[in-house]
Amino acid sequence: MPEFSSRDPLAPAFWDERFEREFTPWDRGDAPAALRAFVAQAKDSRTAPLSVLAPGCGSAWELALMLDAGWDATAIDFSAAAVARAKSLAGQWADRILQADFFDYTPPRPLDLVYEQAFLCALPRARWPAVAQRWADLLPSGGLLAGYFFFDGAPKGPPFGIARARLDALLAPHFDCVADEAVTDSIPVFAGKERWMVWRRR
Ligand SMILES: C[S@@+](CC[C@H](N)C(=O)[O-])C[C@H]1O[C@@H](n2cnc3c(N)ncnc32)[C@H](O)[C@@H]1O
């Protein structure tokens, strides 16, 4: 691993440095399979279009998939370098990527879905209760928190893995788990340690 000067993942500079040096081992390089299936299923069941927020979006590969499906999706990241990369990849959808801090950002419209992908595991464990509370605050009753959750016990990160019991403790006060599936197309950093999950806000 290269040497980096910024060591605090709570600071945008940490992520700026990694995007600027193109050290992004968490980046899947495409929209993943379970998300593709979820978008297709929503289309089939006519539950789309959904109003979506993708926090900590990095390269935001998911954004074009959602917008092409007719969803009202916005991706945010507090790292200027991440936003620049996402915009460079987004083509006609570049204006749907905003530089914003997840903990401060207020969507202009009510959300149907928050998309989770390598955001919770990017933050130190002490920050997780604030993330869970913000998810709960952002979603109305019936709204969905869907995406990829990384399960691991290694003390150092990122990525900071979670235990299933800890995830339940964080989310059960506000959400019911309605889908929990194995992932077949993980990239190496997450292989064998992640699950696709959907949680519904009560
Ligand atoms: C591990 S990366 C994951 C990026 C992307 N979701 C992916 O899966 O490729 C974590 C991202 O979260 C962003 N991030 C961390 N804390 C944030 C915050 N408070 N608000 C917005 N973005 C944040 C970082 O800048 C970084 O781009």
The ligand as an SDF file (V2000), in Angstrom:
LIG
                    3D

 27 29  0  0  0  0  0  0  0  0999 V2000
  -14.8640    3.6940    0.4650 C   0  0  0  0  0  0  0  0  0  0  0  0
  -15.4280    5.0390   -0.4880 S   0  0  0  0  0  0  0  0  0  0  0  0
  -16.8330    4.3290   -1.3220 C   0  0  0  0  0  0  0  0  0  0  0  0
  -17.2030    5.0800   -2.5610 C   0  0  0  0  0  0  0  0  0  0  0  0
  -18.3480    4.4480   -3.3590 C   0  0  0  0  0  0  0  0  0  0  0  0
  -19.5760    4.3620   -2.5680 N   0  0  0  0  0  0  0  0  0  0  0  0
  -17.9710    3.1020   -3.8650 C   0  0  0  0  0  0  0  0  0  0  0  0
  -18.5440    2.1020   -3.4080 O   0  0  0  0  0  0  0  0  0  0  0  0
  -17.0940    3.0410   -4.7400 O   0  0  0  0  0  0  0  0  0  0  0  0
  -16.2010    6.0570    0.7550 C   0  0  0  0  0  0  0  0  0  0  0  0
  -16.6380    7.4040    0.1940 C   0  0  0  0  0  0  0  0  0  0  0  0
  -17.3980    8.0820    1.1940 O   0  0  0  0  0  0  0  0  0  0  0  0
  -17.0700    9.4520    1.1400 C   0  0  0  0  0  0  0  0  0  0  0  0
  -17.4360   10.0450    2.4370 N   0  0  0  0  0  0  0  0  0  0  0  0
  -16.9300    9.7570    3.6550 C   0  0  0  0  0  0  0  0  0  0  0  0
  -17.5300   10.4860    4.6150 N   0  0  0  0  0  0  0  0  0  0  0  0
  -18.4450   11.2580    3.9760 C   0  0  0  0  0  0  0  0  0  0  0  0
  -19.3970   12.2080    4.4180 C   0  0  0  0  0  0  0  0  0  0  0  0
  -19.5190   12.5410    5.7270 N   0  0  0  0  0  0  0  0  0  0  0  0
  -20.2080   12.7850    3.5100 N   0  0  0  0  0  0  0  0  0  0  0  0
  -20.1050   12.4700    2.1930 C   0  0  0  0  0  0  0  0  0  0  0  0
  -19.2030   11.5850    1.7040 N   0  0  0  0  0  0  0  0  0  0  0  0
  -18.3910   10.9800    2.5900 C   0  0  0  0  0  0  0  0  0  0  0  0
  -15.5880    9.4770    0.8070 C   0  0  0  0  0  0  0  0  0  0  0  0
  -15.1700   10.7200    0.2970 O   0  0  0  0  0  0  0  0  0  0  0  0
  -15.4800    8.3230   -0.1850 C   0  0  0  0  0  0  0  0  0  0  0  0
  -15.6500    8.7680   -1.5210 O   0  0  0  0  0  0  0  0  0  0  0  0
  1  2  1  0
  2  3  1  0
  2 10  1  0
  3  4  1  0
  4  5  1  0
  5  6  1  0
  5  7  1  0
  7  8  2  0
  7  9  1  0
 10 11  1  0
 11 12  1  0
 11 26  1  0
 12 13  1  0
 13 14  1  0
 13 24  1  0
 14 15  1  0
 14 23  1  0
 15 16  2  0
 16 17  1  0
 17 18  1  0
 17 23  2  0
 18 19  1  0
 18 20  2  0
 20 21  1  0
 21 22  2  0
 22 23  1  0
 24 25  1  0
 24 26  1  0
 26 27  1  0
M  CHG  2   2   1   9  -1
M  END
$$$$
